Amino acid sequence: LNEGLAEQIERRSRDLGVSTRSERAALRANIETGSWIPLRSIAQSFGGLSDERARFAYLQSVVTVGYLESHTDVEARRRLLELLGDGLSVDQALHAVMGLDTDGLDAAVREEIRREFPDWTLPSAPADAP
């Protein structure tokens, strides 16, 4: 949440959207190839991730914050941050505000990406040259 909010603020300061279509397409590929990083595993730290995996972790974080923003109103987001500030766990705060825990939020974000790219398939292996 912290990294996603920070990334979103940085993108907005440069007049960029939450993510580009090509970035979301790359996330769609990660979902299908098993490279998606579960939100729960990156919630605490991006430490230990390769540079490429860290880039995807940041992208997943900002897309997740974008999902939160598009599926809640300002009051719900204020309440989420307030509950976190009061010491509730992320799962508890998310459940109170959205009825989801971290895994549910992760699944919802993945499903939204899948809906955006419904016909995505793994690329075919190149044919052997004669």
C-alpha positions as CSV (number, residue, x, y, z in Angstrom):
1,L,0.0,0.0,0.0
2,N,2.8,2.4,0.9
3,E,4.8,1.8,-2.2
4,G,1.7,1.8,-4.4
5,L,0.6,5.2,-3.0
6,A,4.1,6.6,-3.4
7,E,4.3,5.4,-7.0
8,Q,0.8,6.7,-7.8
9,I,1.8,10.2,-6.4
10,E,5.0,10.2,-8.4
11,R,3.1,9.2,-11.6
12,R,0.5,11.9,-11.1
13,S,3.2,14.5,-10.5
14,R,4.5,13.6,-14.0
15,D,0.9,13.7,-15.4
16,L,0.9,10.0,-16.0
17,G,-2.0,7.6,-15.4
18,V,-1.9,4.8,-12.8
19,S,-0.5,2.4,-15.5
20,T,-0.2,2.1,-19.2
21,R,-2.0,-0.5,-21.3
22,S,1.4,-2.1,-22.1
23,E,2.2,-2.3,-18.4
24,R,-1.1,-4.0,-17.7
25,A,-0.5,-6.3,-20.6
26,A,2.8,-7.2,-19.1
27,L,1.0,-8.0,-15.8
28,R,-1.5,-10.1,-17.7
29,A,1.4,-12.1,-19.1
30,N,2.8,-12.5,-15.6
31,I,-0.6,-13.9,-14.4
32,E,-0.7,-16.5,-17.2
33,T,3.0,-17.5,-16.9
34,G,2.9,-17.9,-13.2
35,S,5.2,-14.8,-12.7
36,W,2.6,-12.8,-10.8
37,I,3.9,-11.9,-7.4
38,P,1.2,-12.6,-4.8
39,L,0.3,-9.3,-3.1
40,R,0.7,-10.9,0.4
41,S,4.3,-11.8,-0.4
42,I,5.3,-8.3,-1.4
43,A,3.1,-6.5,1.3
44,Q,5.9,-6.4,3.8
45,S,9.0,-5.8,1.7
46,F,10.4,-5.8,-1.8
47,G,13.7,-6.9,-0.4
48,G,15.4,-9.8,-2.0
49,L,13.6,-9.3,-5.4
50,S,15.7,-9.0,-8.5
51,D,15.5,-5.6,-10.3
52,E,13.0,-6.9,-12.8
53,R,10.8,-8.5,-10.1
54,A,11.0,-5.3,-8.1
55,R,9.8,-3.3,-11.1
56,F,6.8,-5.7,-11.4
57,A,6.2,-5.5,-7.6
58,Y,6.0,-1.7,-7.9
59,L,3.8,-1.9,-10.9
60,Q,1.5,-4.4,-9.2
61,S,1.4,-2.1,-6.1
62,V,0.4,1.0,-8.1
63,V,-2.2,-1.0,-10.1
64,T,-3.6,-2.4,-6.8
65,V,-3.9,1.2,-5.4
66,G,-5.6,2.2,-8.6
67,Y,-8.0,-0.7,-8.1
68,L,-8.7,0.5,-4.5
69,E,-9.2,4.0,-5.8
70,S,-11.7,3.0,-8.5
71,H,-13.7,0.6,-6.2
72,T,-14.0,2.9,-3.2
73,D,-14.9,6.5,-2.4
74,V,-12.8,9.0,-0.6
75,E,-14.5,8.2,2.7
76,A,-13.8,4.5,2.4
77,R,-10.1,5.2,1.6
78,R,-9.9,7.6,4.6
79,R,-11.4,4.9,6.8
80,L,-8.9,2.3,5.5
81,L,-6.0,4.5,6.4
82,E,-7.6,5.4,9.7
83,L,-8.0,1.7,10.6
84,L,-4.4,1.0,9.7
85,G,-3.3,4.0,11.8
86,D,-5.4,2.6,14.7
87,G,-3.3,-0.6,14.5
88,L,-5.5,-3.0,12.6
89,S,-3.8,-5.4,10.3
90,V,-4.1,-4.8,6.5
91,D,-6.4,-7.8,6.3
92,Q,-8.7,-6.4,9.1
93,A,-8.8,-2.9,7.6
94,L,-9.5,-4.2,4.1
95,H,-12.2,-6.5,5.3
96,A,-13.9,-3.7,7.3
97,V,-13.8,-1.3,4.3
98,M,-14.1,-3.6,1.2
99,G,-15.1,-7.0,2.6
100,L,-11.8,-8.5,1.2
101,D,-8.5,-9.6,2.7
102,T,-5.1,-9.3,1.0
103,D,-5.7,-12.5,-0.9
104,G,-9.1,-11.4,-2.0
105,L,-7.8,-8.0,-3.2
106,D,-5.0,-9.8,-5.1
107,A,-7.6,-12.0,-6.8
108,A,-9.8,-9.1,-7.6
109,V,-6.9,-7.1,-9.2
110,R,-5.9,-10.2,-11.2
111,E,-9.5,-10.7,-12.4
112,E,-9.8,-7.1,-13.5
113,I,-6.6,-7.4,-15.5
114,R,-7.9,-10.7,-17.1
115,R,-11.1,-8.9,-18.0
116,E,-9.2,-6.2,-19.8
117,F,-7.3,-8.8,-21.8
118,P,-9.8,-11.7,-22.2
119,D,-8.2,-13.2,-25.3
120,W,-4.7,-13.4,-24.0
121,T,-2.9,-16.6,-24.8
122,L,0.6,-17.8,-24.4
123,P,2.7,-17.1,-27.5
124,S,3.3,-20.1,-29.7
125,A,6.7,-21.6,-29.7
126,P,8.6,-20.6,-32.8
127,A,8.7,-23.3,-35.5
128,D,12.1,-25.0,-36.0
129,A,13.9,-23.7,-39.0
130,P,14.4,-26.3,-41.7
